[in-house]
Amino acid sequence: MPKGVYPRKKAVTGNLNPFSAMQMITGMVDSPKYTAKDLLRFNKAWVYIANNKNANSIATIPLKLFYQNKTSKKIKMYNTIPVKQPLLKCLPVTKQFEVVEIEDHPFLDLMSNINTKMNYIDFQVIVQTYLGLVGNSFVEIIKEGSKIVQLNPLYSEWISIVTDKSGVVTSYQYDDGTNKKSYPVDSIVHFANYQAGNMLYGVGELEACIAAAERYNYYDRFETALNRNYARPDFAVIYKGRYSNKELKEAYAQWYKAFGGENKGKPIIAAGEIDVKELGFAPKDMSFKEGRLAARSEILGAFGIPESVIQYDANRATSQVGLEQYFRLTLEPKLRKFCEKLNEQLIPTYESDGLFVWYDPNYFRLENSLDMQTMEMAFKDGVLTRDEMREYLGFEPGSEDKEGGDKNEESV
């Protein structure tokens, strides 16, 4: 890759991004071209609904800070609590080493107060929103000495990546047409949905459904124009005979005064012979329902949202399956990528080996009566041991009750 500035904002298709979804959909190499700013204009209707649902769902799942002790040394200065099953098996850790959750730490303080304007939820929503729309989110790291004091999300549509001759990123350049600024590599966290054929910039879910988003917007514009009587009145008044322009203007003024505007319902009183012809829309002019539903399904599919998640009248079983799919196939992978990036770039600044941030997997456990009934039947039939049942419920295995009479069946 030659040395230079690679501005994502100049093209989404074409030579910069030869394997984009838009090219595969349309077969066109050089046109149409969408800049990152163009893509932001699609953030409406079902694109906004789907992207916003993903961003808000991810933002409301809290992060936790953990420490895995691989050196037999106790971590000092911070309050910790032991990590129990089933949480432990959901963490990216080596099982034979002790893991504790840290309750107070400078990193947790940073996540609570990202900057002077944003809390963690605000921050996560803007990061995920940009990832869904343009595939990239750039965040500036503000330090005082070696301490991180703020994280500032940048307008990703104005960021370009600068590389050397070997393709190594050397800086990030901000240019909105009025203001310019260069950022060192270690001052930027670049969240990206990387793509085949381009390791500099990511691609948002929007690109995978850009054609559907365009169609949906077209349906909206066309039907809005029809409902505003776009060059088509409700009826035509045809006067039989010959009339001068002056007489026609006077007749128009009288008709408008009597019937124009809202709350008009007067009878027609006319001298002379006239004909009133009603003008309506053919059914095909307002028959976009199937097209709208198809476009919506394509958009929701691109953003990883099952139809049942946005259908409030879905039955419980369908809704349960949809939520499970949504959590496992959409939200959890996004959160894992987000946490891995924090562990890669932010956590090492705190100089603690074994420290890592992860989401709370308990938010993905969909407890319901059907699950509990299944577990109870499996326990009664001997499929599950008492330890396995206690682990499912979040208790330590091998415990006795207060009377001392119900020891775990597998303990000696």
N, C-alpha and C positions, 0 to 999 in steps of 0.2 A: 504493500500500500504506500503510495507516494506521500511525502510530507505535505502537510497543509491543514487548512481548517475545513472540517466537514460539517456543514450546516444542515441539520435535519430539517430546518424550517424551509429550505428551498425546494424540496421535492419529496414526496412519499413514494412515487413510482418512478420508473425510468432507471437510469444507470446507477443512481445512488442506492436504490432498493430493488434490485432486479427480480426478487422472488416475493414481492408483496402480494397480499390477498387481492388487491384491486387489479393487478395485472392478470392474476390467474382467473378472476371472475370475468373480466372484460376482454382479455386477449390483447389489450393495448399496452404498448411499452412506454410511450412518451406522453400520452394523454388519456384521461384527464389527470392532472397533477394536483395533489392536495398538500398544501403546506400544513404545518402543525396548527397554525392559526386557523386555517380553513376547517380542520377537523374539529376544533373547539366550537364552531358554529353548528355542528350537528348535535351538540349537547342539549337536546330538547326531546319532547315526546318520549317514546319508549327507550331511546338511547339514554336519556337523562334518568328515567325511572330505573332502568336496569343497572346502570353504572353507579347511581346514587345508592341503590339498595346494597350492592356489593361493598361500596366504600363505608357506609354506615354500619353494616353488619360486622365488618372486620374491625372497625374502630371501637365498637362496644365490647369486644373481647379483650379482657385485660392482659397485660404482660406481667410475667413474674421473673424475678432474678434468682438464679440458683448458683450454688457453689459445689463442685465435686472435688472432694479431698483425695488427691492421689499421692500425697506425701506424708500422710498421717499427722500433719500439723493442723491444729485447730485454727480456723479463721477468727481473727480478733476484731474488736471494735464495733461489730455489727450484730444486731439481734437476729438469731436464726431459729428456724423450726425444722424438725426432721420431715423428710418427704416420705409419705406412705404410699402403699399400693391403693388404688390402681394408677395414681398419678405417676409413680416412678417408672412404670413400664412405657409411658407415653413420652418420656424425655429422651433426647439423643445422648445417652450416657453409657459408659461402661459399667455394667451391673455390679461388678465386685467392689467398686469404690463407694464410699459413703457420699450421699447427696443431701444437702440442706437447702432450704429456701431462705433467702435473706429478706428481712422485713424492712430494713432501713439502710439506704445506701445513696451516695451522690447521683448514681445513674437513675434511681427511682425518683429522686427529686427533679432531675432533668426531664424525665418523662411526664411528671406532673405539671411542670411549668416549662413548656418547650421554648417560649420566648415571651416577650411582654404582651403579645396579642393572642397567643394560641395556647390552649391546653393540649393534652395528648390526643383527644378525640378530634379536635380541629385539625391537628397536624396529620393524623392518620387519614382522615377523610380527604384532605387535599392531595396527599401522596397517592392514594389509591385512585382518586378521580383522574389525575394526570396519567397514571398507568393504564387505566381503561380507555382513555381517549387517544392519547398519542404514544403510549408505550414507554414513556420516560418521565422520571421525576427527579429533579436535581435539588439537593438540600445543602445549604451552606453551613459549615461548622464554625461557630464563633467560640474562640478560646480566650481565657485570661491566663497567661502562662501556659501550663500544661493542662489546665482544667477546662473542660467543655462547659460553657455557661448558657449557650443558646443554640438552637437549630432553626435556621430560617429557610423555609421552602421558597424556591425561586420560580419565576414564570418560565416554565420549561419550554414554551414555544419560542423563546428568544435565546436559548442556549445552543451553542455549537461546540463541537469537540475538536481540539487541536492535537495533532499527532506529529511524531517525527518520521524519518524516512522508513523506519522499520515497523511503523504502525502503532508504536507505544504512545499512549495518551500522555501529553505533556502539560496540558492546561485546559480549562473550560472558558469559553468566551461568551459574554452576555452582550447582546446588541439588539435594542428594540427600535432602532432607527434614530433615536435621539441620544440615548445614554449607552456608553460602552464600558465594559469592565472585564478584566481577566482574573480568573481564579486559579490558584495553584491546585494541583491534583489532590493533595492531602487535605484541602479545605472543602471538598465537595463529596457528598455521598450520592452516587448515581444509582437510583433504583431503576431497573429496566426489565422489560420482557424481551429478552434477546431473540433474534431470529436467525434462521439459516441464511447464509449469504451476506450477513452484515453483523459484525460483532461490536460495532460502535453504538448503534442505537437499537432500541426495542420497538416493538409494534403493539399497539393497543388492540383490545377486542373490537373496537369500532371498525378497524380496517377490514376485519373478517366479515363484517355485515354492512359495509358502506353502501353497497347497491340497494340493500333492503331499506336502509335509513333514507336514501335518496327517494326511493319509491314512496315510502310513507310520507315524507315531506311533500312530495308531489300530490298525493291524495289530499292532504290537508289543504294545500294551496288551491287546488282545483275546486274542492267542495266549498271552501270558504268563499271563493269567487262566485260560485253558483248561488250560495245562500245570501250573498249580498246583491243579488240580481245583476250579475256581471253582464252588462250590455243587453239585458233581457227584462222588460217590464212584466208585470203580472197579467196585463191585458192590453189590447189595442182597441181604440175607439175609431171606427171607420165611418166618416160622414159621407153619405151618398149625395152626389152632386158636386158642383164646382164652388170653391171658396177661395177668396183672396188670402194672401199671407197675413194680412191684418186680422181677418176674421178667424183664421186658424190660431193665431196667437191669443186672441181674446177667448176663444173656446178652450185653449190649453190652460189659460189662467183661471178660468171658471172651474174647470175640472180639478185642477190642483188645489184650488181654494176649498172645494167641496170634499175632495177625497184624499188629498195628499197629507202626509204626516201620520202621527199615531192617533188612536182613539177616534177615527173617522168612520162613520157608519150611516151616512145620509143616503136617502133614495136618489136614484137618477131621475132628473126632470129635464127633458130635452124638447126643444121645438124643432121639428123637422125630422127627417128620416135618418137614423143612424144604425150602426151595427157594432156590437161589442163582442170581440173575439178573445177568449181566454188563452193566455200563453203559459204553458207549463213545461216541466222538464220531462224528457223521456226517462223511463226507469233505468236505462243503461247509464244515464248521466250521473246517477247517485248510487251506483251498484259496486262500490269499492269495498264492501264488507269483507269478502273473501280475500281480496288482495291485502287489505289491512291486517287481517288475522295471519296471513302467511308471512307478511313482513315482520309483524310482531314476534312470531315464533322464531324467525331467523335471527332477529336481534337478541331475544332472550337466550337462544341457544349459543350465540357467539359469546355472550357474557356469562354463560354457565348457570343460568337460572331456570330450573324446571317450571313448567307452566303452572303446576299446582301450588307453587310458592306465591304466585301473584293472584291466584284465584281464591277469593275469600269464601266461596261457596263449595270448595272441594271437600269431599268427605274425609273423615279422620284418617282412615287407612292410607288413602292416596296422599294426603298432606304429610303424613308421617314419613312415607317413603321418599317423597319429594324433598323434605327437609334433610333427611339423612344423606341423600345424594348431593344436595346443595352444600352441606357442611363438608363432606368428605372430598368431593370432586372440585369444588370451587373455593370455598373460604379457607379450608385448611392448607391447601398448597400455597395460596397467596400469603397466608400468615407465616408459613415455614420460610418462604423466600425472604419475607420482610425481616424475620428474626435472624436468619443467617447473615443478612447484610449488616445488621446491627452488631452481631458477634464478630464479623469480619473487620469492620471499620471503627466502631465506637468503643466496644468493650475493652479492647487491648490498651486503650489510653488509661484505664484504671489500674493497670499493673498488678493484676491478680490472676495468677494461673488457676484455671479451673472455673473461672467465673463465666457464666453465660446467661443470656436472656431467652425466654421461651414463652409462648402463649399458654393460657390455662386450658388444657384439653378437656376439663370437666364441662366446658361450655358446649362441647360436641356430643355429650351424652344425652340422648333423648329418652329420659325415663318415662314410662307409661305403664298403665295397668296390665297391658298385654305382655310386656316384657317381664314384669314381676310375676305374673301368673306362670309364664313359661319357666322362669327360674325356680319357683316354688315346686312345680311339678317335677323338674329335673332333680331337685334336691330330695324330694320324697321318694322318687324312683331309684335313687342311688347313682344317678348320672353325675351329679356334682357332690363333692365332699363338703363337709362343714367349713373347712378352710377356704375352699373356692367360693362358697356362698358369702362368707365374711369379707373376702377380698372384693367381691362384686359390690358389696354394700359399703366398702370403704373402711372396713375395720381391720385391725391387725389379726392375722391368723394365730391359732393356738391359744386363745384366751379362755379363761374360765369365767363362769358367771359369779355373781356375788355370793351365792350359796356354796360355791366350790364344787358343785356336783356335775356340771356339764363340761367336761374337758373335751377338747377337740378329739374326734374319733381316731385321728392318725397319730396323736402324741402318746408317749409311753408314760 
